[in-house]
Amino acid sequence: MARTLSATLETGLAGPVIQPLFLVQMGFSAALYLSSRGDIADWNGIAWTGSGIAVGQISQDNAGIIQTNLTMLNGDASISALLLSEGARNIAVSIWKSDGTALAVGDPELLFEGVTNGASIDRDQCRIALRSDADGLNIACRQPVGPPVFNHIPAPGTELAWGGEKIDLDPVRDPGADIFRINFPEVLST
């Protein structure tokens, strides 16, 4: 597929040295817009913060899952605090790559789009595992199911009839829990 390059990008690519640039968008409650270079301030109408980030090698397995990692400096502990408070799984992540001299709207190319898949936190850096969403990772329920949002849930101990089977709704063995475990009868194969 042919791609039209801006004059700035063509000039940058023709030079003796390419200045690579990564732009990383992370979908925490307050979205993060990070740049791998400190001198980049604006792209596509968004102010990108210069940060010490590095994108790892991107790989794809036989199932089509794309994986990489993102290493971020954590000298002030702000990234580790964010990961610990909001979690390190199922946070949407997009990564673009371009030449640092070319920032017309169409110049950066989308390199990765997926979700976070865990993190390791060290004193001065965080390494975040990333993977594509080919297996539906980011469709996890983010809303607890129970009162006051869901007021029509059967009471604990209710027995449901479904296709000739009985399904018992037992409360989770946690005092005060409004979460249910569904006990399905054993199915014996013949």
Backbone bond lengths (Angstrom), bond angles and torsions (degrees), N, CA, C in turn:
res aa  C-N    CA-C-N  psi(-1)  N-CA   C-N-CA  omega(-1)  CA-C   N-CA-C  phi
1 M - - - 1.435 - - 1.526 108.36 -
2 A 1.308 116.29 123.62 1.459 121.77 -179.79 1.521 110.02 -74.12
3 R 1.308 115.30 145.80 1.461 120.78 -179.71 1.511 108.72 -129.55
4 T 1.317 116.66 132.95 1.453 121.31 178.09 1.520 108.74 -83.56
5 L 1.330 115.74 129.25 1.457 120.90 -179.44 1.516 109.76 -103.59
6 S 1.337 115.68 143.51 1.463 119.29 175.94 1.524 108.61 -71.34
7 A 1.318 116.30 160.53 1.469 120.98 179.05 1.522 110.49 -60.54
8 T 1.325 117.50 -37.13 1.470 121.32 179.20 1.518 111.08 -64.19
9 L 1.329 116.74 -42.61 1.457 120.11 179.53 1.520 110.84 -67.77
10 E 1.320 118.21 -41.48 1.465 120.76 177.76 1.521 110.56 -60.52
11 T 1.328 117.33 -41.94 1.466 121.21 178.39 1.522 110.46 -63.76
12 G 1.329 116.62 -44.68 1.461 120.58 179.82 1.516 112.33 -62.26
13 L 1.332 117.19 -41.17 1.461 121.03 -179.38 1.525 112.36 -71.38
14 A 1.324 117.20 -25.79 1.464 120.97 -179.85 1.517 112.05 -80.54
15 G 1.327 117.51 -15.05 1.457 121.24 -178.38 1.519 112.15 -70.18
16 P 1.343 116.67 168.17 1.464 120.64 -178.57 1.531 113.49 -69.48
17 V 1.326 117.52 -25.27 1.458 121.58 -178.24 1.527 108.82 -132.58
18 I 1.320 116.24 129.84 1.464 120.72 175.12 1.519 107.27 -91.81
19 Q 1.320 116.94 137.35 1.454 122.36 -179.85 1.528 108.05 -104.61
20 P 1.334 118.90 89.20 1.464 120.25 -175.70 1.527 112.18 -63.58
21 L 1.302 114.14 147.07 1.448 121.91 -179.10 1.515 108.58 -138.96
22 F 1.326 116.82 131.76 1.462 122.15 172.67 1.521 108.13 -113.85
23 L 1.313 115.61 135.04 1.460 122.36 173.47 1.520 106.96 -115.78
24 V 1.330 116.85 126.81 1.457 121.93 -174.91 1.528 109.09 -122.48
25 Q 1.322 115.40 125.01 1.461 121.48 175.20 1.523 107.78 -111.65
26 M 1.341 116.15 126.15 1.463 121.32 -179.95 1.525 109.11 -121.56
27 G 1.330 116.80 129.87 1.455 122.70 -172.75 1.518 115.63 -88.53
28 F 1.319 117.11 51.37 1.460 119.63 172.39 1.527 108.22 -70.61
29 S 1.333 118.59 178.27 1.466 120.77 -178.87 1.525 110.86 -55.93
30 A 1.309 117.54 -36.60 1.466 122.73 168.40 1.525 105.02 -112.20
31 A 1.325 117.04 108.42 1.463 121.58 -173.31 1.527 111.12 -56.18
32 L 1.337 115.56 141.16 1.464 121.87 174.93 1.517 108.58 -101.56
33 Y 1.330 116.70 134.96 1.456 123.08 175.47 1.526 106.21 -123.70
34 L 1.329 116.62 104.26 1.454 121.79 -172.64 1.511 111.73 -116.10
35 S 1.317 116.14 145.67 1.455 123.45 177.52 1.525 108.29 -118.45
36 S 1.329 116.51 144.14 1.463 119.73 178.40 1.525 111.70 -76.27
37 R 1.326 116.97 -8.51 1.462 120.95 178.88 1.514 109.24 -123.72
38 G 1.291 116.66 139.32 1.453 121.31 -177.01 1.520 114.45 -74.22
39 D 1.336 118.01 -15.55 1.460 119.28 -175.28 1.527 113.88 -92.75
40 I 1.305 118.14 4.76 1.462 121.80 179.84 1.518 108.06 -97.26
41 A 1.312 117.42 124.02 1.448 120.05 -176.31 1.521 113.07 -112.56
42 D 1.328 118.73 -31.95 1.453 119.05 -171.99 1.530 110.94 -145.77
43 W 1.316 115.31 132.91 1.472 121.95 170.66 1.510 108.12 -149.20
44 N 1.296 116.39 133.86 1.457 123.06 176.01 1.534 111.86 57.50
45 G 1.338 115.63 34.22 1.452 120.54 177.75 1.517 114.97 78.15
46 I 1.327 117.90 9.72 1.469 122.04 -177.94 1.526 108.61 -120.13
47 A 1.320 116.37 138.25 1.462 121.63 174.79 1.526 108.02 -83.33
48 W 1.338 117.25 116.82 1.465 122.92 -179.04 1.522 107.73 -100.43
49 T 1.320 116.99 128.93 1.452 123.00 -177.18 1.521 109.87 -85.19
50 G 1.338 115.72 127.99 1.454 120.25 175.82 1.514 109.50 -65.56
51 S 1.331 116.74 129.58 1.453 120.75 -174.55 1.516 108.97 -149.60
52 G 1.307 116.59 155.13 1.461 120.44 176.93 1.517 110.46 -80.32
53 I 1.320 117.40 85.34 1.461 121.41 178.73 1.519 109.69 -119.43
54 A 1.320 115.40 149.03 1.460 121.81 175.63 1.522 107.95 -138.26
55 V 1.317 115.90 134.34 1.457 121.72 179.25 1.525 107.85 -98.86
56 G 1.325 116.49 129.14 1.463 121.45 -179.71 1.524 112.07 -77.27
57 Q 1.319 115.17 179.23 1.461 121.05 178.35 1.525 109.65 -65.32
58 I 1.310 115.63 137.80 1.469 120.91 -179.07 1.519 108.41 -95.98
59 S 1.345 115.87 132.71 1.465 120.52 179.10 1.522 109.34 -132.44
60 Q 1.324 115.77 159.72 1.460 121.63 178.24 1.521 108.51 -134.34
61 D 1.348 116.17 131.33 1.454 119.49 -179.42 1.536 110.76 -91.93
62 N 1.317 116.61 -179.32 1.465 121.43 -176.71 1.517 113.25 -64.80
63 A 1.330 117.83 -23.73 1.468 121.48 179.13 1.527 111.90 -83.90
64 G 1.329 117.54 -2.10 1.457 121.12 179.69 1.513 114.33 89.64
65 I 1.334 117.54 5.26 1.464 121.31 179.49 1.532 108.53 -78.25
66 I 1.326 116.24 124.77 1.456 122.01 178.06 1.522 107.61 -96.12
67 Q 1.338 116.52 132.65 1.465 120.92 -178.10 1.514 110.17 -130.71
68 T 1.303 115.18 146.56 1.454 122.71 172.27 1.523 107.38 -158.87
69 N 1.309 117.31 -172.81 1.463 120.39 174.32 1.511 108.80 -141.30
70 L 1.294 114.02 159.33 1.459 122.13 -179.36 1.520 106.83 -126.02
71 T 1.329 116.63 121.78 1.456 121.35 177.99 1.525 107.71 -104.61
72 M 1.336 115.55 128.92 1.460 120.58 -176.23 1.526 109.52 -128.39
73 L 1.335 116.25 137.10 1.457 120.20 174.88 1.516 109.15 -64.89
74 N 1.334 115.62 144.74 1.469 121.17 -174.00 1.524 110.86 -136.95
75 G 1.326 117.38 35.24 1.460 121.42 -176.10 1.510 114.04 -58.30
76 D 1.331 116.99 -34.81 1.470 120.05 -179.47 1.526 112.31 -97.16
77 A 1.324 117.83 6.05 1.471 125.23 178.18 1.527 113.61 65.17
78 S 1.331 118.52 13.85 1.468 120.06 -178.56 1.531 111.60 -72.05
79 I 1.329 117.68 -37.20 1.468 120.31 -179.84 1.527 109.81 -70.19
80 S 1.330 117.88 -44.09 1.468 119.45 178.83 1.526 110.94 -64.34
81 A 1.324 118.34 -37.45 1.466 121.01 177.51 1.529 110.44 -63.44
82 L 1.319 116.41 -40.78 1.466 121.02 178.77 1.530 110.67 -64.77
83 L 1.322 117.16 -44.81 1.463 121.16 179.40 1.530 111.37 -64.51
84 L 1.318 116.80 -40.15 1.462 119.73 -179.09 1.529 112.43 -72.57
85 S 1.319 117.24 -31.71 1.467 118.94 -178.24 1.528 112.88 -85.62
86 E 1.349 117.62 -34.16 1.468 119.54 -176.64 1.523 113.26 -108.08
87 G 1.307 117.23 -7.64 1.452 120.70 178.63 1.522 112.21 96.28
88 A 1.323 114.56 160.42 1.460 120.81 -176.79 1.524 111.89 -116.72
89 R 1.318 117.40 17.06 1.462 121.27 178.54 1.517 110.05 -127.88
90 N 1.332 114.27 144.87 1.464 123.17 174.15 1.522 114.82 63.35
91 I 1.327 117.35 28.87 1.467 121.53 172.63 1.527 106.65 -93.61
92 A 1.324 117.31 125.70 1.467 120.94 -178.10 1.527 110.62 -64.18
93 V 1.351 115.60 137.43 1.462 121.84 -179.79 1.524 108.99 -137.15
94 S 1.332 116.23 134.01 1.461 122.31 172.27 1.518 108.03 -126.80
95 I 1.344 116.72 138.15 1.463 121.71 -179.72 1.522 108.25 -128.44
96 W 1.341 115.91 128.57 1.460 122.18 175.19 1.520 108.28 -114.00
97 K 1.348 115.61 152.59 1.462 121.25 177.54 1.518 108.75 -129.89
98 S 1.325 116.02 140.79 1.458 121.08 178.52 1.519 108.84 -157.24
99 D 1.335 115.44 175.95 1.449 121.05 169.25 1.522 105.89 -80.75
100 G 1.308 117.88 137.55 1.456 121.65 -175.69 1.508 114.94 -62.72
101 T 1.328 118.12 -16.94 1.464 120.45 179.75 1.521 112.02 -90.64
102 A 1.336 117.76 -7.84 1.465 121.09 -174.42 1.518 110.49 -119.19
103 L 1.321 115.27 105.59 1.457 117.91 -179.51 1.518 112.71 -129.06
104 A 1.318 116.95 36.50 1.458 118.81 169.47 1.523 106.18 -67.02
105 V 1.313 117.79 157.86 1.461 121.70 -173.92 1.530 112.40 -51.87
106 G 1.323 119.41 -41.74 1.457 121.57 -176.40 1.512 115.58 -89.12
107 D 1.334 118.51 -0.47 1.466 120.24 -175.81 1.525 114.57 -72.64
108 P 1.334 120.06 -53.54 1.468 118.03 179.02 1.531 110.94 -62.00
109 E 1.320 115.54 137.85 1.466 121.70 -178.41 1.526 109.02 -105.17
110 L 1.333 115.82 133.36 1.458 119.92 178.47 1.524 108.73 -64.87
111 L 1.311 116.25 118.29 1.454 122.38 -175.84 1.523 111.62 -98.48
112 F 1.330 116.66 -34.98 1.464 121.44 -176.11 1.517 109.29 -151.65
113 E 1.329 115.13 141.92 1.458 121.33 172.80 1.518 107.27 -143.38
114 G 1.312 116.64 122.20 1.461 120.10 -177.34 1.512 111.29 -174.58
115 V 1.333 115.76 -146.01 1.459 121.84 -177.12 1.526 110.18 -136.09
116 T 1.330 115.21 160.84 1.460 119.85 174.64 1.523 108.84 -73.33
117 N 1.325 115.44 151.48 1.467 120.19 -176.93 1.523 110.28 -138.38
118 G 1.334 116.37 44.95 1.450 121.25 -179.80 1.519 111.48 105.98
119 A 1.315 115.85 166.10 1.462 120.83 -178.30 1.512 110.65 -153.49
120 S 1.320 115.63 154.44 1.463 121.06 168.84 1.525 106.60 -117.67
121 I 1.311 115.54 136.59 1.459 121.10 -174.32 1.515 109.13 -117.40
122 D 1.324 116.49 123.39 1.453 122.89 174.42 1.528 108.10 -112.01
123 R 1.307 115.98 176.67 1.460 120.33 -177.67 1.530 111.83 -59.31
124 D 1.331 117.67 -42.14 1.459 118.94 -173.87 1.526 114.93 -115.78
125 Q 1.322 118.42 1.31 1.462 119.89 177.39 1.521 111.62 -155.81
126 C 1.327 115.05 158.07 1.464 122.41 175.46 1.523 107.31 -122.29
127 R 1.310 116.11 137.15 1.460 121.38 176.87 1.527 106.56 -115.44
128 I 1.316 116.01 117.14 1.461 122.14 -174.93 1.520 109.32 -109.28
129 A 1.327 116.81 123.65 1.462 121.69 176.71 1.530 108.27 -77.79
130 L 1.317 116.01 138.19 1.459 121.91 179.58 1.521 109.43 -125.70
131 R 1.327 116.88 147.65 1.455 120.90 174.48 1.514 109.53 -149.66
132 S 1.316 115.02 152.26 1.456 119.50 177.60 1.516 108.69 -68.66
133 D 1.289 116.31 167.47 1.459 120.56 -176.95 1.515 111.97 -99.66
134 A 1.315 118.32 31.16 1.463 120.91 -177.32 1.524 112.05 -63.29
135 D 1.322 117.37 -22.72 1.459 119.27 -179.90 1.528 112.95 -104.62
136 G 1.331 118.01 13.93 1.455 121.10 175.42 1.513 114.59 75.75
137 L 1.336 118.25 30.26 1.464 120.67 -178.58 1.519 113.63 -59.56
138 N 1.323 117.75 -37.54 1.454 117.41 -172.28 1.523 114.14 -91.66
139 I 1.316 117.91 25.04 1.457 119.35 176.20 1.522 111.04 -102.64
140 A 1.331 116.99 15.38 1.459 120.47 179.36 1.523 110.09 -64.66
141 C 1.308 115.68 142.94 1.456 121.54 179.00 1.520 109.43 -66.35
142 R 1.296 116.67 126.46 1.462 121.04 179.40 1.529 111.32 -105.75
143 Q 1.328 117.24 6.87 1.459 122.05 179.86 1.525 108.62 -120.02
144 P 1.325 117.64 123.00 1.467 118.23 175.42 1.525 110.25 -59.57
145 V 1.303 116.07 141.10 1.459 120.72 179.56 1.519 108.22 -96.34
146 G 1.301 116.07 114.68 1.453 121.62 179.66 1.511 110.70 160.05
147 P 1.334 117.08 178.67 1.456 120.54 -179.81 1.524 109.99 -59.98
148 P 1.288 121.28 148.51 1.458 127.81 3.42 1.526 113.78 -90.06
149 V 1.345 118.24 -4.84 1.460 119.93 -177.18 1.521 111.31 -71.89
150 F 1.320 116.71 -47.19 1.458 121.60 -179.96 1.532 108.60 -109.62
151 N 1.317 116.74 95.83 1.459 121.02 -176.17 1.525 113.34 -90.09
152 H 1.300 118.53 -5.93 1.465 120.65 -174.51 1.526 111.83 -108.37
153 I 1.323 115.95 28.77 1.453 120.47 177.94 1.524 107.99 -83.46
154 P 1.327 117.80 135.59 1.475 119.60 179.14 1.528 111.23 -59.95
155 A 1.313 115.70 150.04 1.461 122.03 -179.29 1.532 110.22 -68.13
156 P 1.344 116.99 153.30 1.460 119.67 176.37 1.525 110.50 -55.58
157 G 1.328 115.78 141.73 1.453 121.42 -179.86 1.520 113.79 89.26
158 T 1.345 116.94 -5.28 1.464 120.54 179.30 1.519 109.27 -65.64
159 E 1.306 115.84 140.91 1.461 121.60 178.35 1.525 107.84 -107.65
160 L 1.336 116.38 122.43 1.459 121.82 179.73 1.518 109.46 -102.98
161 A 1.335 116.46 140.09 1.470 120.95 174.33 1.520 107.79 -100.03
162 W 1.328 115.50 128.89 1.465 120.20 -178.25 1.520 108.62 -144.28
163 G 1.309 116.62 111.51 1.463 121.12 176.82 1.510 113.42 55.65
164 G 1.315 118.04 41.41 1.453 120.70 178.64 1.514 113.73 82.20
165 E 1.314 118.54 -0.47 1.464 122.66 179.09 1.523 108.88 -109.11
166 K 1.324 116.74 158.66 1.456 122.13 175.17 1.530 108.35 -110.30
167 I 1.310 115.40 132.52 1.463 121.47 179.10 1.516 107.37 -119.64
168 D 1.331 116.59 123.30 1.464 121.91 -179.91 1.519 109.83 -96.08
169 L 1.329 117.16 135.18 1.466 122.18 173.66 1.518 107.44 -101.12
170 D 1.322 115.56 106.33 1.456 120.51 179.53 1.517 108.82 -106.47
171 P 1.344 118.08 141.92 1.460 118.90 176.74 1.527 109.86 -69.45
172 V 1.326 115.80 148.00 1.459 120.72 173.63 1.520 107.45 -62.59
173 R 1.313 117.87 142.66 1.469 121.76 -176.59 1.528 110.59 -75.25
174 D 1.326 115.99 62.31 1.446 122.79 179.09 1.525 106.93 -136.73
175 P 1.321 119.08 119.71 1.460 120.03 -176.03 1.520 112.10 -53.58
176 G 1.315 116.50 128.03 1.455 121.78 176.86 1.517 114.61 78.94
177 A 1.316 118.85 5.31 1.464 120.51 -177.13 1.522 110.91 -73.33
178 D 1.325 115.75 138.07 1.460 121.74 175.32 1.527 109.89 -104.32
179 I 1.313 116.76 25.06 1.463 121.93 -177.44 1.522 107.96 -108.25
180 F 1.319 117.51 142.52 1.451 121.80 -177.02 1.511 111.85 -111.98
181 R 1.303 114.82 147.84 1.454 121.65 169.74 1.524 105.25 -109.05
182 I 1.297 116.10 133.67 1.461 120.04 179.55 1.511 107.95 -99.12
183 N 1.318 116.92 122.99 1.452 122.15 179.04 1.522 108.93 -98.08
184 F 1.307 116.38 109.43 1.454 120.36 177.03 1.518 108.36 -90.80
185 P 1.326 116.25 142.10 1.466 118.02 177.18 1.523 109.59 -65.86
186 E 1.328 114.87 152.21 1.455 118.89 178.02 1.523 109.93 -67.36
187 V 1.310 114.11 140.08 1.476 119.29 176.31 1.513 106.43 -105.91
188 L 1.309 116.00 120.81 1.454 120.32 -179.56 1.507 109.56 -97.69
189 S 1.321 115.95 128.54 1.463 118.67 177.52 1.512 108.74 -86.81
190 T 1.319 115.16 146.49 1.463 119.17 -177.88 1.504 110.78 -105.86
